[in-house]
Amino acid sequence: MLKQHPQTTRLARRLRECETWGERLMWSWLRDKRFSEYKFRRQHPVGPHFLDFFCIETKLNIEVDGSQHGLPKNQLADSERDAFLTAQGIKTLRFWNGRLRREREIIRDTIWRALQERAPHPLPDYCSPIKPVAGENQSL
């Protein structure tokens, strides 16, 4: 792996220390390979940008946006940023902070589908149908 410039590393660490409640919630969903072994990084630098949550394997970026992203100048900056990332082969999903609690299952399903489209993983064992054990009575 390429070594980052020390200043970039310091800035990424500072951004992780100052995360919003929405970023904390999203990280609780993504950390420790909780989406079928997909590994995410927080505040991952790509070019001049820091990506909120990035999965290298799938080149999927997840952004958690607050109300400031609704301002016209910030919308323009976000669209330019997304165009830059698309040119790098990175797909970006954006979610408003306010949706995270109200629509958590929809958001998780959206993330899951995007991950599976880009680099499919098998379902975890706890999602598979239960297989009967040999010799057990299967009639109830």
ABEGO torsion letter per residue (X at the ends): XBBBBAAAAAAAAAAAAABBAAAAAAAAAABGGABGGBBBBBGBBBEABBBABBBAAAGBBBBBBBAAAABAAAAAAAAAAAAAAAAAGBBBBBBBAAAAAAAAAAAAAAAAAAAAAABBBBBBAAABBBBBBBGBBABX
